[in-house]
């Protein structure tokens, strides 16, 4: 279970970093740029810790899937970026894939 906590921290750090990219104004603003760099360093460090127990394919599937969902939500909340029905359907399928991995896959190593 500790590996999944590490993965959750990695995902959260990556979502913060990715969501902050727009605020950097192409890396011309110092503090948002620092936040992006710190977020990605933190994300990759905790991702490596999670790989002690979680297979890399599973970890990366969850990292990217959950990250996509959370970044889409952050874009909506922070930048008022709206999603059309096709985008919402695609994101719902990604969520479904993450749920299938966690609920049914023996590879997930719970």
C-alpha positions as CSV (number, residue, x, y, z in Angstrom):
1,X,0.0,0.0,0.0
2,X,2.9,2.3,0.6
3,X,3.9,2.1,-3.1
4,X,0.4,3.4,-4.0
5,X,0.8,6.3,-1.5
6,X,4.1,7.2,-3.3
7,X,2.4,7.0,-6.6
8,X,-0.4,9.3,-5.4
9,X,2.2,11.9,-4.3
10,X,3.9,11.5,-7.7
11,X,0.6,12.1,-9.5
12,X,-0.4,15.1,-7.3
13,X,3.1,16.7,-7.8
14,X,2.9,16.1,-11.6
15,X,-0.6,17.6,-11.8
16,X,0.5,20.7,-9.9
17,X,3.5,21.1,-12.1
18,X,1.6,20.5,-15.3
19,X,-1.3,22.8,-14.3
20,X,1.2,25.5,-13.4
21,X,2.9,25.5,-16.9
22,X,0.5,28.0,-18.3
23,X,1.2,30.4,-15.4
24,X,4.9,30.4,-16.2
25,X,4.2,32.5,-19.4
26,X,6.7,30.4,-21.3
27,X,9.1,30.3,-18.3
28,X,9.3,34.1,-18.1
29,X,7.7,34.2,-14.6
30,X,10.1,33.0,-11.8
31,X,7.8,31.5,-9.1
32,X,5.5,29.6,-11.4
33,X,8.6,28.3,-13.2
34,X,10.1,27.2,-9.8
35,X,6.9,25.5,-8.9
36,X,6.9,23.6,-12.2
37,X,10.5,22.4,-11.8
38,X,10.0,21.4,-8.1
39,X,6.8,19.6,-9.0
40,X,8.4,17.5,-11.7
41,X,11.4,16.7,-9.6
42,X,9.1,15.6,-6.8
43,X,6.9,13.7,-9.1
44,X,9.7,11.7,-10.7
45,X,11.3,11.0,-7.3
46,X,8.1,9.6,-5.9
47,X,7.3,7.7,-9.1
48,X,10.7,5.9,-8.7
49,X,9.8,5.0,-5.1
50,X,6.5,3.5,-6.2
51,X,8.3,1.3,-8.8
52,X,9.8,-0.7,-6.0
53,X,6.5,-2.6,-5.8
54,X,4.3,-1.6,-8.7
55,X,5.1,-2.8,-12.2
56,X,6.2,0.1,-14.4
57,X,3.4,-0.4,-17.0
58,X,0.8,-0.3,-14.3
59,X,2.3,2.7,-12.5
60,X,2.6,4.6,-15.7
61,X,-0.9,3.8,-16.8
62,X,-2.2,5.1,-13.5
63,X,0.1,8.1,-13.5
64,X,-0.9,9.2,-16.9
65,X,-4.6,8.3,-16.6
66,X,-5.3,9.9,-13.3
67,X,-3.0,12.8,-14.3
68,X,-5.0,13.5,-17.4
69,X,-8.3,13.5,-15.5
70,X,-6.9,15.8,-12.8
71,X,-5.2,18.2,-15.2
72,X,-8.5,18.5,-17.2
73,X,-10.3,19.4,-14.0
74,X,-7.6,21.9,-13.0
75,X,-7.8,23.4,-16.5
76,X,-11.5,23.9,-16.1
77,X,-11.2,25.3,-12.5
78,X,-8.1,27.5,-13.0
79,X,-8.3,28.6,-16.6
80,X,-12.0,28.1,-17.4
81,X,-11.1,25.7,-20.2
82,X,-14.3,23.9,-21.2
83,X,-14.4,20.4,-22.5
84,X,-16.8,19.3,-25.2
85,X,-18.8,16.1,-25.0
86,X,-16.2,14.1,-27.0
87,X,-13.4,15.2,-24.7
88,X,-15.5,14.3,-21.6
89,X,-16.3,10.9,-23.2
90,X,-12.6,10.2,-23.9
91,X,-11.6,11.2,-20.3
92,X,-14.4,8.9,-19.0
93,X,-12.9,6.0,-20.9
94,X,-9.5,6.8,-19.4
95,X,-11.1,6.8,-16.0
96,X,-12.7,3.4,-16.8
97,X,-9.3,2.0,-17.8
98,X,-7.8,3.1,-14.5
99,X,-10.7,1.5,-12.6
100,X,-10.3,-1.8,-14.6
101,X,-6.6,-1.9,-13.7
102,X,-7.2,-1.3,-10.1
103,X,-10.2,-3.4,-9.6
104,X,-9.5,-6.4,-11.8
105,X,-5.9,-6.7,-12.8
106,X,-3.7,-9.1,-10.9
107,X,-0.7,-7.2,-12.4
108,X,-1.5,-4.2,-10.2
109,X,0.0,-6.0,-7.2
110,X,-2.4,-4.8,-4.5
